[in-house]
Amino acid sequence: MSFGDYVYIVATLLFAYMTFVIVRNNFLSKFDEEGNRKDLKEDEENS
C-alpha cells in the first residue's frame, strides 16, 4: 500500500471518531445531572 492509502485510512478513522464524539456530546447535553431531559422539564415558576 502506498503512503496515500495510509493517510486515507487515518483520515477516515479520525473523521469517524470526531463524528462519534460530536454526536455523543450533543446527546449528553440534552440531559441534566439527574438524567432528566432538559427540554421536557417544566419551569418551576409555572407549576
N, C-alpha and C positions, 0 to 999 in steps of 0.2 A: 504494500500500500504506500502511496506517496504521502508527502508531508501535508498536502491539501486535504487528503482524506482524514487525517488525524485532526486537523483544525476543524473540519466539518463536524466530526463526531463530538469534539469538545464543545463546540458552539451549540450543537443540538442538545447536549446534556445540560449545559448552563441555561439555555432557554427553557427547558422543561422544569428545571429546579426553580428558576425565578418565577415562572408561571405558577407553580405549586405554592410557593411562599406567598405570592400576592393573593391568590385565591384563599389560602388559609387565613391570612391576616384579615382579609375583608370579611370572611365568615366569623372570625372570632370577635371582630369589632362590633358585631351586632348583638353581643351578649354582655351583661354586666358581670360583676364579680360573683353573684349568686347563681348565675346561669340562666337568668331571665332575659327574654328578648327586650331590647331597649325600645324598639318601635311599637311593641304591643303594650308597653307599660302605660297605665293611665296616670295622668297628673294627679298628685295628691291634693292639689288645690281644688280640683273639680269633684272630688269624692264627697 
